[in-house]
Amino acid sequence: MKRGDTDPSRQDEPIEIALVGDLSDHESDLSEKLLGVPVGEECTLYFDSPGGSPYCGISLATLIVMRRLRATGVVTGECSSAALWPLAACARRCVTPYSVLLFHPMKSQSDEHVSLAEAAEWARHFAQLEIEMDKLLAALLGMPYEKLASWMSPGRYVTGREFAAAGLAELIDLTSLARQPDNGAPRSNSRDAKRAKSKAQR
């Protein structure tokens, strides 16, 4: 059930959460929504994000894993950079042929006014963090670390088809899905339906 939905018929439906835009700008809200999903329950996460802070990405993934959420991640547009970690934490992942996922090395953003010693320590920490996070991403996705490393450096745009072909997600055929109404019967063109109705009344 969506938050705030009072329709009794939707009480058992999974909570839906949209991860759109820079994750860092919405981290507090997204964390609250994930915490609103009961432990061990289902939810659906819709991704269209260029990423954000690596700490934000790992934090959201940690919430999903530690609370044992049975999350389905759907890449409706883009899922790049830090957004890859919460997607990888989903038990089920879905993409379309038009989905795009950008894998690239983490970018250091230390304060330009820090001392040389602080900058050196930040660089050391960041290099170690990048290795550990990449290992975690490979483990969550269930793919060889070497394969992930080849995508990460120097960076690569991976299409939904390629991501699914690698066994990392299910590929959704939007064209076929659009032709199917809720009852599973082919969806007819409204003009054709009117013509058929007119003939039947003659």
C-alpha positions as CSV (number, residue, x, y, z in Angstrom):
1,M,0.0,0.0,0.0
2,K,1.3,3.5,-0.8
3,R,1.8,5.8,2.1
4,G,-1.4,7.7,2.8
5,D,-3.6,5.4,0.8
6,T,-6.7,4.6,2.7
7,D,-8.3,2.3,0.1
8,P,-9.0,-1.0,1.9
9,S,-8.6,-2.9,-1.4
10,R,-5.0,-1.8,-1.6
11,Q,-4.0,-2.6,2.0
12,D,-1.9,-5.6,0.9
13,E,-0.1,-3.9,-2.1
14,P,3.6,-3.3,-1.7
15,I,4.7,0.3,-0.9
16,E,6.0,2.1,-3.9
17,I,8.9,4.6,-3.6
18,A,10.4,6.8,-6.4
19,L,14.1,7.5,-6.4
20,V,14.3,10.4,-8.8
21,G,17.0,13.0,-9.2
22,D,20.1,13.4,-7.1
23,L,19.8,11.0,-4.2
24,S,21.7,13.3,-1.9
25,D,19.0,16.0,-2.2
26,H,16.3,13.5,-1.0
27,E,18.3,11.2,1.3
28,S,16.3,12.1,4.4
29,D,12.9,11.6,2.7
30,L,14.0,8.3,1.0
31,S,15.4,6.9,4.2
32,E,12.2,7.7,6.0
33,K,10.1,6.0,3.3
34,L,12.3,2.9,3.4
35,L,12.0,2.8,7.2
36,G,8.2,3.0,6.7
37,V,8.3,-0.4,5.0
38,P,7.8,-3.1,7.7
39,V,10.9,-5.3,8.2
40,G,10.9,-8.2,5.8
41,E,8.0,-6.9,3.7
42,E,7.8,-6.1,0.0
43,C,8.2,-2.7,-1.7
44,T,8.9,-1.5,-5.2
45,L,11.5,1.1,-5.9
46,Y,11.4,3.1,-9.2
47,F,14.8,4.5,-10.3
48,D,15.5,7.5,-12.5
49,S,18.6,9.0,-10.8
50,P,22.1,10.1,-11.9
51,G,23.4,9.2,-8.5
52,G,24.7,11.4,-5.7
53,S,26.9,11.0,-2.7
54,P,28.5,7.5,-2.4
55,Y,27.7,7.6,1.3
56,C,24.0,8.2,0.5
57,G,24.0,5.3,-2.0
58,I,25.6,2.9,0.5
59,S,23.3,4.1,3.3
60,L,20.1,3.4,1.3
61,A,21.5,0.0,0.3
62,T,22.3,-0.8,3.9
63,L,18.7,0.0,5.0
64,I,17.3,-2.4,2.3
65,V,19.7,-5.2,3.3
66,M,19.6,-4.9,7.1
67,R,15.8,-4.6,7.2
68,R,15.6,-7.6,4.9
69,L,13.2,-5.8,2.5
70,R,12.0,-7.8,-0.4
71,A,12.5,-4.9,-2.8
72,T,11.8,-4.9,-6.5
73,G,13.9,-2.3,-8.3
74,V,12.6,-0.9,-11.6
75,V,14.9,1.3,-13.7
76,T,12.3,3.5,-15.5
77,G,15.0,5.8,-16.9
78,E,18.5,6.2,-15.6
79,C,20.2,4.5,-12.7
80,S,23.8,5.6,-12.4
81,S,26.7,6.1,-10.0
82,A,25.6,6.0,-6.4
83,A,22.1,4.9,-7.4
84,L,23.5,1.5,-8.4
85,W,24.0,0.4,-4.8
86,P,20.3,0.6,-3.7
87,L,19.3,-1.0,-7.0
88,A,21.8,-3.8,-6.4
89,A,20.4,-4.4,-2.9
90,C,17.0,-5.2,-4.4
91,A,16.0,-8.9,-4.5
92,R,14.5,-8.4,-7.9
93,R,15.6,-6.0,-10.6
94,C,13.8,-4.9,-13.7
95,V,14.9,-2.8,-16.7
96,T,13.6,-1.8,-20.1
97,P,15.4,-1.6,-23.4
98,Y,15.6,2.1,-22.8
99,S,17.1,2.0,-19.3
100,V,20.6,3.3,-18.9
101,L,23.1,2.5,-16.1
102,L,26.4,4.4,-15.8
103,F,29.2,2.6,-14.1
104,H,32.3,4.8,-13.3
105,P,34.9,5.4,-10.7
106,M,33.9,7.4,-7.6
107,K,34.7,11.1,-7.8
108,S,36.6,12.7,-4.9
109,Q,35.0,15.9,-3.7
110,S,37.2,16.9,-0.7
111,D,37.1,20.6,0.5
112,E,39.6,22.6,-1.5
113,H,40.5,24.6,1.6
114,V,41.7,21.6,3.7
115,S,45.4,21.2,4.5
116,L,47.8,19.1,2.5
117,A,47.8,16.4,5.3
118,E,44.0,16.3,5.4
119,A,43.8,16.1,1.6
120,A,46.3,13.2,1.7
121,E,44.3,11.3,4.3
122,W,41.1,11.9,2.4
123,A,42.6,10.5,-0.8
124,R,43.8,7.4,1.1
125,H,40.4,6.9,2.7
126,F,38.6,7.5,-0.6
127,A,40.7,5.0,-2.5
128,Q,40.0,2.3,0.1
129,L,36.3,3.1,0.2
130,E,36.0,2.8,-3.6
131,I,37.5,-0.7,-3.6
132,E,35.3,-1.9,-0.7
133,M,32.2,-0.4,-2.3
134,D,32.9,-1.9,-5.7
135,K,33.4,-5.3,-4.0
136,L,30.0,-4.9,-2.3
137,L,28.3,-3.9,-5.5
138,A,29.7,-6.9,-7.3
139,A,28.5,-9.2,-4.5
140,L,25.0,-7.7,-4.3
141,L,24.6,-7.9,-8.1
142,G,26.0,-11.5,-8.1
143,M,28.6,-10.7,-10.8
144,P,32.3,-11.3,-10.9
145,Y,34.4,-8.4,-9.5
146,E,36.6,-8.5,-12.6
147,K,33.6,-8.0,-14.8
148,L,32.4,-5.0,-12.7
149,A,35.9,-3.6,-12.7
150,S,35.9,-3.6,-16.5
151,W,32.7,-1.5,-16.5
152,M,33.9,0.8,-13.7
153,S,37.2,1.9,-15.3
154,P,37.3,4.1,-17.3
155,G,33.5,4.1,-17.1
156,R,30.7,2.6,-19.2
157,Y,27.1,3.2,-20.1
158,V,25.3,-0.1,-19.9
159,T,21.9,-0.4,-21.6
160,G,19.0,-2.2,-20.1
161,R,19.3,-5.0,-22.7
162,E,23.0,-5.5,-21.8
163,F,22.3,-5.4,-18.1
164,A,19.6,-8.1,-18.5
165,A,21.7,-10.2,-20.8
166,A,24.4,-10.3,-18.1
167,G,21.8,-11.9,-15.9
168,L,21.6,-8.9,-13.5
169,A,17.9,-8.0,-14.2
170,E,14.7,-8.9,-15.9
171,L,14.0,-7.2,-19.2
172,I,10.5,-5.6,-19.5
173,D,9.1,-5.4,-23.0
174,L,7.1,-2.1,-22.9
175,T,5.6,-2.6,-26.3
176,S,4.1,-6.0,-25.4
177,L,3.1,-4.7,-22.0
178,A,1.3,-1.7,-23.4
179,R,-0.9,-4.0,-25.6
180,Q,-2.1,-5.9,-22.6
181,P,-5.0,-4.5,-20.4
182,D,-5.4,-5.8,-16.9
183,N,-7.3,-8.9,-17.9
184,G,-4.5,-10.1,-20.2
185,A,-6.5,-9.7,-23.4
186,P,-5.0,-7.7,-26.3
187,R,-5.8,-4.0,-26.1
188,S,-7.9,-2.8,-29.0
189,N,-7.6,0.5,-30.7
190,S,-10.4,2.8,-29.5
191,R,-11.3,3.8,-33.1
192,D,-11.5,0.1,-34.1
193,A,-13.7,-0.6,-31.1
194,K,-16.1,2.1,-32.0
195,R,-16.4,0.8,-35.6
196,A,-17.0,-2.7,-34.2
197,K,-19.7,-1.4,-31.9
198,S,-21.4,0.5,-34.8
199,K,-21.5,-2.6,-37.0
200,A,-23.0,-4.6,-34.1
201,Q,-25.8,-2.1,-33.7
202,R,-26.8,-2.3,-37.4
